[in-house]
Amino acid sequence: MFDHAYSNYMEHAYPADELMPLTCRGRVRGQEPSRGDVDDALGKFSLTLIDTLDTLVVLNKTKEFEEAVKKVIKDVNLDNDIVVSVFETNIRVLGGLLGGHSVAIMLKEKGEYMQWYNGELLHMAKELGYKLLPAFNTTSGLPYPRVNLKFGVRHPEARTGTETDTCTACAGTLILEFAALSRFTGTSIFEEYARKALDFIWEKRQRSSNLVGVTINIHTGDWVRKDSGVGAGIDSYYEYLLKAYVLLGDDSFLERFNTHYDAIMRYISQPPLLLDVHIHKPMLNARTWMDSLLAFFPGLQVLKGDIRPAIETHEMLYQVIKKHNFLPEAFTTDFRVHWAQHPLRPEFAESTYFLYKATGDPYYLEVGKTLIENLNKYARVPCGFAAMKDVRTGSHEDRMDSFFLAEMFKYLYLLFADKEDMIFDIEDYIFTTEAHLLPLWLSTTNQTISKKNTSTEYTELDDSNFDWTCPNTQILFPNDPMFAQSIREPLKNVVDKSCPRGISRAEESLGSGPKPPLRARDFMASNPEHLEILKKMGVSLIHLKDGRVQLVQHAVQAASSLDAEDGLRFMQEMIELSSQQQKEQQLPPRAVQIVSHPFFGRVVLTAGPAQFGMDLSKHKAGTRGFVATIKPYNGCSEITNPEAVKEKIALMQRGQCMFAEKARNIQKAGAIGGIVIDDNEGSSSDTAPLFQMAGDGKNTDDITIPMLFLFNKEGNIILDAIREYEAVEVLLSDKAKDRDLEMENMDQKSSESDAHKPNSEEAPSDSQDAGAVSEEPEGGGESSAVGDPDPLSPASTASASVSMAEEDPHTSGPAEASAPEPACTPGDSQPQEQNTQTEATSKAHWDSKVQPMESILADWNEDIEAFEMMEKDEL
């Protein structure tokens, strides 16, 4: 499996930072659409190769390692004008170079390989260390989150240095790499800077709870996000406190870790769950879901020696994996998918390895086997392994992060390897958070930092908390091989049972049956029972003019303190749900194209997609059919006019029920597609952002027809067309198709007999732009001066049609009085065709037409560019 991933990276991607396994090419920053913060790991320094160096040696691929080191020394440039994440560059690149150096000197010492090696990787690591140091130029000692490799932070060309916040893990996950760099080179400045950052975070911990928040202001030290957990944003801060003690032997790191660990087990650990809490009110949960990064924590608990909760949490995570094949990026307390992606993260494999080392229980080999089978069955593609875009559907993302090679294969290989499979003793090394190897002998090398005796700060702690720290795994469970199984057994079906957190504390104490609180995803503003529950929780509901609903909570208005707690949890869940939906809604728009007479595809309306039903981006032909208005118009109950809807595209109004419910009702009535029209009067896609219609929180696989959303203004264009022409045919597609020239020609011939009547209506010429309809004088000729766009460009068609459909004929320039602008307004009987005037009148006013038409074309070109950009945008 490693060979498949590594060889494809080297063949198709190197020297790029990462492999794109679906398109079999390298991901080069700036050449692919931006993915936001994720791209901050990429620095044009062959990231995947550096991150993989010590994995090659662990897997006994010493020849490949030697070749890889030569490539890194020869090809990699660290002086690029590019802004990178300090955190990611430290753990992946600096850690990768130090891990490579560690195993290189070990191989050289053995006498067979790397005899030519003279510390070149360490020199590169030192160069990179100096490039990261400008980020620490803050009064607090906390580093800026990003740094320019060439220009640092404050330089005019740096394009960074304006940030005020950083995550706790970002500032607190430096000590291993920076201290190792100092110990290897004898240059103490790196370890000093990393220690100063750790000291500052420790000083800023919340003193009453001994917890830290997720993000902190790097200048003032104020907590920006005051929720606390063991997952994203904080995870490796705790890991590095314990591992800094292991590597460096400084008791203060162990004492700090144990202080935090005591707080984690007191507040965050709710076996088998690990739930975020507020640092000032640690008895109050801050969210109702967990992220996948916390899967590392059972492994850290093994290192700490606290095996029982490690087994419990690991087992819960394994049950989630068995349900979804992979660990979703986030999942709720009742084990539903919250964020469906899975970028092949290795944290669960890491904890599996540590638990097997601690218990010797073959059960964990079975867990590892499951991971391997799922990777091969669901993630393996011809050019490597692709991340999962959605664990529910099995869809892929064109992404194979460097940590997949750095960590996943290392831990899986070590899980199954016997001692004779290894060419060195893995116990002589400690793993960084990126699984890079640092030798334990560094603890006695180049000690330049004086240790302070700060143990007086910790005397209030229970001594039992220090038991079994860094246990000898060989004697931990010598007499009871069934120990781990006895802990796992009660959790065997935890995921399949009803929500474990669904019973309120009051009901728990009374022993009454479970009554889950109202979840944000289930809330409906039109449900009286839900409104009553909100009132009880102190939540009031305000209807805004634009059709949205605003929720406000006043805890003092709640029926009880428990209800107030439920209300706060509901509000936080609603905020997270809204934020997640906004992120998910950043998708390319879809198109509703009117293809019947007299439009012939020239009117294209921008529509919002749905998270369910037919994915039009995968069905290029789209869905074509005549439209019909359903009864009841809201589509929230059984359709009473199924004969009118059957084999047609149903029109319905937004509101009263979930989008998915409307879809099911029209599908049952025989519709082949659906268009939901906004009930908010006057809304339009040119003034409001498009959004994606969400599901109802249940499985929506039963919905197979396409569903699109139109704002009120665009929807009225179709409704007006129905009133005027009765039979209106539309095409639902991912982008506009070429207009129907054949049908248009037939229509044009049928009207030729009327062509010479004084006030006849003339269809525009075939050569004219689709949608760019101007008033053409008899005899033609002049239209070419305007410079029409390509008439068959789908983007041109789509953008132009939308612009034209929304052009207001009463707001143009002064030239309009004598030469009306082309327009497609709801009242027009034939939106694309204009009344001709006499030749003399037309010629007299043609000059006054030129400027407005140029203006219109400029607008259209802008729209075309915008439409193309929207198509390229990805979440």
VOFIFI-220077 format. One record per residue (C-alpha): z, x, y. Coordinates in steps of 0.05 Angstrom, whole numbers, plus 5000, padded with zeros to 4 digits. Layout:
<torfis>
ZXY/...
</torfis>
This chain:
<torfis>
500050005000/501750575047/495150925031/491350285047/494650215115/494650955134/487551125111/484750525149/488450735212/485651445206/478651205189/477850635238/482950735294/485151455304/486051735357/487651045385/494950835387/494450275336/489749965285/486949265296/486249085222/482048445229/476548765271/477249465239/477849845304/483050205346/487149865400/486250265464/490350035524/485949775579/480049635533/483149015500/486048405535/493148545558/498848285514/504048385568/510348785553/508148905481/502849395507/508149825541/508950185474/501850445479/500851095518/494251375491/498151875450/496051675378/502451275370/501551075298/500251785274/506352065308/510651485284/508351605212/509552355207/516152365169/514151765126/508752215096/514052705072/518752165046/512851905004/511552614979/504952685015/506053395040/498653585045/497152975087/503253135130/500853835143/493953565165/497253035208/501653535244/495553965259/491953365287/497953175332/498553885358/491053935371/489253245396/495252895428/495852905503/502552695534/500252765606/496652105614/496651685678/499551085642/505950675649/509950635584/516550345561/522150865563/525450525503/519250475459/516751175477/523551455461/524551135392/517251185369/514251805401/520152255417/523452025352/517052125314/516152835340/523353015325/523052695255/516553075242/519853725266/526053595222/522053525158/517154075178/522654605183/525554335118/518854435083/517855125114/524655325088/522755105018/517155615022/510955234998/508354835057/508354895133/509055655132/504855695195/509355205233/512855495294/516354905326/510154615359/512553885350/519254065382/515654365442/511753715449/518253325442/521453735498/515353625543/515952875531/523452895543/522253185612/517052645626/522252105610/527752415653/525252135721/526851445695/534351625699/534051715774/538751135789/545751115817/548350805753/545151285705/541650705670/534250875663/528550465693/525250075637/518450405649/515851085670/509051365686/507751955639/503952335693/507352125758/514351915738/517651335775/518051435850/511151755861/506251325902/501451325843/506651165790/505550395792/512750295769/519850395795/520549705827/524349395768/531649215777/533549005706/533449305637/535849075569/542249345540/538649625479/533349945525/538750355561/543350445501/538450685448/537251395472/543151805448/540551995379/533752255402/536252565467/542252895434/537953155377/533053435428/538753785464/541654045399/534854295373/532954635439/539654825469/537854445533/543853995546/540953565602/537853055553/544352905517/548052875584/543452345611/543751915548/551351965547/551851755620/547751125606/552150955546/558451075587/556150605641/554650035593/561550135561/564850095629/561049455646/562849095581/566348425591/573548645586/576547995559/571447905503/569148635494/561948385491/555848605530/550148175557/542748215542/540148485609/543548885664/541849075736/540449825734/542849925806/549149485810/551149425737/551648665743/549848275680/543447885692/543247525625/550247385602/548847165531/550947635476/548747715404/546448245354/538948105359/533548255410/535848605473/542448875446/541349045372/540449795372/545849925425/551049755372/547150145319/546950775362/554450765377/556050815303/550351285286/552051735345/558951825313/555651985246/550752485276/554952795331/562052715304/564852455371/570651975357/569651595423/563051305397/566551045334/572250755375/567350395421/563350135362/569649865328/571849525392/565149165397/564949035323/571648685326/568848235381/562448095342/566247875280/571047465322/565847085363/558547195341/559347215266/559646505238/557946665165/552546675143/549846585214/550047055274/549746625337/549246855409/555146685454/556846745528/560447395545/565347025591/566246425545/565346725476/567546095440/561345745467/554645845432/549146055479/543345815436/541745445372/537045945341/536946665316/531547195323/528947625267/531348285297/538448125276/536248255204/538148985215/545448795223/547348745148/544849465141/549349685198/555149305167/554049705103/554550355143/560850075174/563549895105/564149145116/560248915056/562048185047/559047915112/553048375102/551648045035/552547345064/547847445124/542647815082/542647255030/541646725085/535747125113/532747195043/533046445033/529146355098/523946855073/523246495007/521845855046/516646155094/514346795058/516347205119/522047195169/519646795230/520747145297/526046615310/528946035270/534045495285/541045405256/538244895208/532945405187/526845105219/521545545250/522845655325/517746215338/512746255282/510046965290/511847535244/509248225265/511048545198/518048745221/521849215175/529149035192/530248595131/527449135084/532149635118/538249205103/535849085032/535549835021/542549945049/545549385008/542349654944/545250344960/552150034971/552449564911/547549834860/545949104846/538949034816/538348364852/536248754914/530549074875/528148364861/528648224936/524448844950/519348614898/518747944934/517448305000/511948734968/508648144934/508647734999/505648315039/500048404989/498747664980/499047435053/498448025100/493748505065/486648505094/480748965081/482549435139/490149465130/495748965138/495348425192/501348115227/502447375216/500746935275/504146345243/508346385180/507345635169/499745665166/498846385142/494146545201/493447275221/493847665285/489448275298/495448735300/498749275257/504549585296/506350315286/513350125261/510149815199/508150515175/514250855205/519550395174/517149875124/514050345073/519650845082/525150345065/521250015009/519550684977/526750914982/529150254953/525350384888/525451154887/529651544839/532452224858/526952584822/521752204864/524352544926/522753264947/529053304990/535952974993/535452365039/543152375046/542453005090/539252575145/540851975187/535751445205/534251285278/532750565295/525350725281/527451035214/525951745237/529952285202/534952725240/538953245201/546553165199/547453905211/545853775284/553153565293/555454295292/549554585331/549254735405/555354305423/555154335499/558653675515/566253695520/569553125483/574752705520/580652405483/580051685502/583651395442/589151105487/584250565508/583950295438/591250265416/591349505420/586449455361/588549275291/588149905248/585149525191/578749495231/577850235220/578350195144/572350385102/568150645160/562351065133/564150935060/562151365002/557150894970/558051204901/565250964894/565050304933/564049824874/565050234811/568849704772/565749044794/558149004790/558748244798/562148304866/555748204907/553447624863/559947254871/558947274947/551647064944/552646484896/555445964946/549546124994/544046024942/541545364971/544045425042/537045375073/534944755034/541244375051/542043985116/543744345180/550144745168/552144705241/550643965247/557843725240/561943715304/568744035303/572143365312/568443065253/569843685211/577243615223/576942865206/572742995145/567742465164/560342515147/555542965185/552542685249/547743205279/547643235355/541343035392/536343615389/531843765448/525443735406/527343025383/528942755452/524742185480/525741945552/523641245531/528941185476/535040785501/539441075446/537641785468/539141605541/545941345520/547441995482/545342395544/550041985587/555742125539/554242875544/554242855620/546742935625/542942515677/535442395678/531142395740/523842165740/519542595786/513442345824/508642775784/510642435719/515342975694/522642855676/528343295703/535043355667/541543535702/548243635668/555143535700/560343725649/565743325685/561842685672/561842795597/565942335552/569842935523/569943685524/566343695457/560943235486/560343695546/559344285498/553943895461/550743735529/550544465549/547544655482/542344095490/540544345560/539745065537/535544845478/531144425526/530145015572/528245465513/523644925486/520244835553/519545585562/516645665492/511745095503/509345395568/508046055531/504445695475/500245305524/496745915551/490545775510/483245725528/481245025550/476944555509/471044155532/469243405533/461743365545/458342705560/451842745520/449042025525/444141745577/443741915634/448342515629/445242895571/450843415569/450743575643/457743315655/463043745622/470443585632/475844115622/480743875569/487344125541/487844265466/493044025416/497644425370/495643965313/489343665283/482443995277/482144675312/475644615352/475245375360/474045415285/469144845283/463445075328/459444435320/465144025349/465943285340/460742805369/461342055375/461541445420/468041295455/472240665449/478540445484/484140265436/489039685437/494739775452/492340285503/498340745494/496840825419/504240805401/503640265348/498540025297/491639955329/489739225335/482239335345/480539805287/473539525281/471939775352/475040465339/472340615269/467741225268/468741305343/472741755390/478841365414/481041355486/488441235499/493641325554/499041845556/506341635550/511141195510/511041625447/509442315419/502242565420/502342655344/504341925335/498241705375/493842155333/496441865268/495441155291/488141245312/486641665250/489341085208/484640615246/478641045227/477541435291/473942105285/477442405346/481942235404/482342345479/489042245514/488342075588/494042255635/497641645664/499642035727/494941745780/490542265814/492342865769/486643355759/485244005723/483544345788/490444235816/494944225754/495244745698/492344545632/497344465576/497244415501/499543765468/505543925425/507143655356/513243225341/517443755307/515143505238/509543735193/503043535226/498343765171/496643035157/492942995224/485843235213/481942945272/481143335338/485443115397/484243315470/487843165535/484442975600/487842925668/487342255704/481442445749/477142715692/479142135646/476841635698/469941945697/469141725625/472341035638/467640915696/461741135654/463740615601/464040065654/457140265679/453440425614/457840125558/455540605503/458041295523/457441865474/461442505481/462143175446/469043485435/468344235428/471544905444/466345045497/460444675528/453944655488/446844685515/444844025546/440443555506/433543725534/429743325482/433342675498/432842815572/425242915567/424542255531/428541915585/424342245638/417842005606/420341305600/421541285675/414841605694/411640915704/416540795761/415641485791/411441255852/415640675874/418340755945/425740825927/425241025854/430341495823/427542155798/430642555741/431343295757/426543805729/428044135661/427944815694/433644635739/440744875725/444944435681/449444115731/446744475792/442843865816/440243885887/435843395923/428843665909/423143485956/416943185926/412343735908/418244195890/417544935901/423345065947/428845005895/427845725871/430245985937/437345765920/437746225860/440345795802/444646085747/442146115675/441145385656/443045505583/449345905594/455145505563/459945785614/455245585670/454544895643/461944795635/464045065701/458444765742/459344085711/466744065726/465644285797/460243775806/464243225774/469743335824/465543455886/467242955941/460942735977/464842536039/467943206054/462043676059/459044016120/455243676177/448643746140/450943186094/449442626141/442042706130/442043016061/447642766015/450843285969/449843185894/456142885866/458942565804/464442115829/467241535788/463441035830/456541335821/451940935777/447741535758/451842155774/446542685765/440742345801/439442255875/435241755914/429042105938/426842066010/419942116039/416742806038/417142876113/424542706116/426043176059/422343756090/425443626157/432343686130/431244216076/433544796120/440044446133/441044386057/440645136043/447545336068/451544796032/447744935967/449245675972/456445505983/456445045922/453245585879/458346095903/463845605882/460445505816/459946245803/467346315818/468745755769/464346085716/468246735724/474846365720/472545975658/470446625624/477146945640/480846335612/476846405548/478947135541/486346995554/490647025493/498046895482/
</torfis>
